[in-house]
Amino acid sequence: MTIQNQKLLMLAAIASLGLSASTAFAQQDDVVVDGKGDEVPYAIDARNVVTRSGTGLCWRTGYWTPAAAGSAQAGQFPVGCSCDSDIVPKEKCEPPPPVVVAPPPEAPPVTTPPPVVETPKVQLNADFLFDFNSAVIKPAGRGALDDIATQASQLQLEVVLVTGHSDRLGSDSYNLRLSERRAVAVKDYLVSKGIEASRIYTEGKGKSAPVTGTQCNSVRGRQALIACLQPDRRVDVEIIGTR
């Protein structure tokens, strides 16, 4: 082989290597950085694309440091992930794991509480339950209390409120004590009919809550006045519970 032929073969090989390098470079994806100028540790062109050598290597600038290669961004990842992947930590060059959103906890089932049944307040005439100026329940009054005990037994009982009242005849202190004794007598009777004592609350209001108003002001004679004031001598029984 002549020297001339040898030279031709060498030129052909060099041209082939250059073409391969150009082809390899052409196959490289452009690395477009987010910053400009001194903010980027690699040389960039007017498009903000990192300038590469003929073999595809990124041209470093005087501002290049491993930290700068890992901090300057090129889209989602640092620019060093494309130019110096052996220097930038691997975790910086991988997309973050997908965020798994846990489904919201199931709401607890809604339970509807049983309706609270408040029976109408029962007003028992004190003369019907007691003799005048007495706290001893009369036989006819026991029948009315039996009906109340029956109503209570048909409920999931919460509380029974018993309030005694008196008329205006007599002193405040005497009438207060009399109304309390009447309320306690009703409670004791209801307990004897099976209602728990802890669920019965008693109160005496004396003559502080009359219902007759002024209608008896013109009545003359003690017996007539006692008869007129009969509605004030009462016992209120209120039952509260659920069915």
Summary of the structure (lengths in Angstrom):
residues: 243
radius of gyration: 51.1
end to end distance: 117.5
largest distance: 161.2
contacts: 645
relative contact order: 0.12
helix: 39%
strand: 18%
